[in-house]
Each structure stands twice: as C-alpha cells, then as structure tokens.
Amino acid sequence: MGTKLQRNDFFYTFANITSNDFTTMTLPDDFITSTRRLMGDSLFDTLVCGLEAQPIVSIRLNGLKCDPEHTAVSGGGRVVPWCREGRYLDIRPNFTFDPLLHAGVYYVQEASSMFVSHVVRSVVDHPVTMLDLCAAPGGKSIAVREALPSGSLLISNEPIRNRANILAENLQKQGHRDVIVTNNYPRDFRRSGVTFDVVLADVPCSGEGMFRKDDGAVADWSMKKVEACSQLQRDIVSDIWPCLRPGGYLIYSTCTFNSLEDEQNVEWIVRTLGATLIDVSAEKSWNITPALGCDIPAYRFLPGKTEGEGLFMAVLRKNGTAEATTVSKPENKKRKERKQFKEDIPAIEIPLNDSARYVLRRKDDVTRAVPRAWAAVYDAVSKSLNVLHAGVELYREKGHNMLPCQSLALSAETDLSRFVCRETDYATAIAYLRNEAVRLPEDTPRGIVLLTWMGHPLGFVKNLGNRANNLYPTEWKIKSTHAPQTPEQIIIEPTIGK
C-alpha cells in the first residue's frame, strides 16, 4: 500500500514531469512514517520538495584527457563544490551521441557520488592499494582513481558478471594504467590473501536515494527489503574486513535514507569489527546533513537540501597498527588456482610512453602491459580471482593476426606516434561507434588506423583500401538507430591532457 501525498494536508503529491507526460509518484506508507520519524517534519518536508524536482544532471571531467580547469562545458558548467572535476549541466543532453563520452573525456556521474573523491583526498596522502568492492557501473571508481596519489593501485570489483563487463568498459574508457577490474564476491577476496590500505564498500541497498530517478526503486521498496539489505551489508563488510589491513580505511556508502542501513550499520562495524570513525571536513555551504539519530561523523546528501541525489557515507579506520600492504597465498591452499596467463608471450614491442616501466602478461588470447610496480600484485590476484581487465590490454590474437585492443586505443599512456591516426567527421565517428563499416580517405595507408574525434582517440580500424574493418568492440556499440545530423556538444574545445 502507498499514499498519494497532497500538499496543504498531511500528505504530498509527487510530480514527475517528462516531456509532456505528467505522472504521480506514490511513496509507501511505511517509508513516509519511518523517514518522517527519523528526520523530523522540517527535514522530511525539505526532502519531499527535493523529490518533486527534476533530477540534477552532472558530469565528471577526466583529468587524464583534458584539463578540467581550462575545459569549457556547455549547459551551465558550474563546478560541483566537493569535486573539482565535477560539473553541473542545466539540461540533460543526449549523451549517447557525443563521441567524447565514448572517448572517455568525461563520464556522466551523479554529483553526490563525487563526494568520494573529496573523502579520498582527505584521508589518503601516500600511494596505496585500494579496493572498490561493489563498483559497477564505475562512477565512484573513476572518481577514486583520479583522487588517489600517483603510484596507487585500484582494484575495481563487481560480483555480477554482466555489470562487471560494464565496469570494465567504463574504466578502460578513462585510460588509467593503474587499474585492475575483477568479477568476484567479497568472500573470494578473503580467500585470495590480498590485503588493502583502503576499501570502498558502496554496498547494495534499498535504493531510497534513487526514488526520483527510478520509478522501479519506489515500487520495489519495503521494510522487509530494508531489513534484508541491512543484514546483507553487514555480511559484505564482515567478509571483506580481513582484507583491510590494520590502520586501513573503510569507506562505507549507500544510496538510501534509513538509519538501519546507514548509521546503525556503521555503529555495528565500530562495535563488532573494531574501528574508529573518521571526521572528514566539509564546507557548510555544501548543505550536507550530518548523522541522524546518533552523534557520529557521517555525511548525508538529501535531494532538496544538497544538489544531488540521495547518498550516505562514513569513513572508518580499522583498529590496529598500520603495516605495509602484503600479498600472500590464498588461505585455502587446496583450492584450485585459476590459470590466468601463459608463459609463451609473443615477442612484441610495447607501444606505450616509457615502455620500460611495463612487463607483459598474457591471459587467453590477450597480451597485457602491466606496470612493474604492481606486477607481483597482478600475478597473485590472477591466480585466485577472475580478472577482466588490468593495466593496458595491447593485442588480441585472432587466427594468425594480432589485432590492437580497444584498451590500447583509449589508454592515456599510448604513444600515438606509433600509429597512423585519422581525424573523422561526425557521421563517420557515429558510424564507427555503431560498429558499422566506415570509409576512409583514399590516401589513408592500408593496415591498422587509429580514428580520432576532436583529437581524442576513438578506436582502431583495419584499412583494406576499398573498406575498413571496424575493430570497435561489438558489446560496446551504440545500439540506437537514431541518426543525429549535428554533434551533441557537451565539451567545448577540450584541451588534450593536463
């Protein structure tokens, strides 16, 4: 049962207006009662007003592929105050048809989620090994990777395979070399023996913070689900806790409003697992709401009060003395190790800047360039975890051919002077991103060609003269048959690199 709330009564009506359609959102009675009790009338009314409004649109600029300080953004472009790479847009453009999105120049991310970059910059001041445990589709991993000190390694994980594939795609588009993407459950990490300096647990939740963006989140909500999510969150944190080294940081996050999944779970971690809560500075003008129902350092983003969607975050430091990060053998020594890479690595040059800093690894038919600095971590992880992506994927064997990988096209470390590059027009760029056949100018050399849009690499083709075979990953392609005549221009004259 739910109640349609009407203003000037004890009830409110929520209006979602999309184009010319008008619909009402019905909130569950139990949600209204419990949230009003937690927040009080005034704050609850503020939340109601926020849920009535249209969702806020924001993007996050990629500092590896443009200079955020000097890159102009259309549609407003106001800076997200807690994330220097974040920008608010006044309208929601059709991002799908902007080639710069596919090139990784920016990522469409909800503004509240960008707060994790402020948290990381506040508590991490030296190179670390970090795990983003429940990372898909990748927004927080992208923000974290930008915020981590140079020399840090991020392992970005997603337990659900199809979501993990999306995570791997989004992180490859960002082009950072110091990333490993895995597809495992928290208990698998516990068995792997890998430990971390920082763990981000953006745990699955009841999704109250997504109510104004997702009608399905409202329909799927119940107190029973809240209770089930709360227990699942405790199980997830318990499973990963042994992988967090003493003195390491746990960043606990949800996109929900209730205290059962938020403050009460944080207090449970402190009491049961042994941790100290860390206070992170935040400007008053950001309008972040403190913890509700208790006096702990925590950060609530509420629609109507903060410019963003619903988010809860707290930072905990594991009790004990800090030790160096280690990689050990899996606890279950009888467990069969995964065969992740072969010794017969093809003799190839590494077409990356400062290529001497990399070593080659091969898994199945893909040869990867892995930075020497964390090659030992990669080798240990590959033996016990399911690795989907790592470092820079260079070439894939197909028959007797070695074809360049999309990761190589999009990496910020790729030495572009090693390839024939051709700037495309808009129609060709969209055709390429649809994985369609493209035609190149007659003077284009035969062989592998790297296509660019506004100076940014999109991907490879194999030019045969009369046609060019499209090497863009089929699973990444634009599926819409819509054919825009002019570009969606979100980024205006992007600068290339920092």
Disulfide bonds with the S-S distance in Angstrom:
none
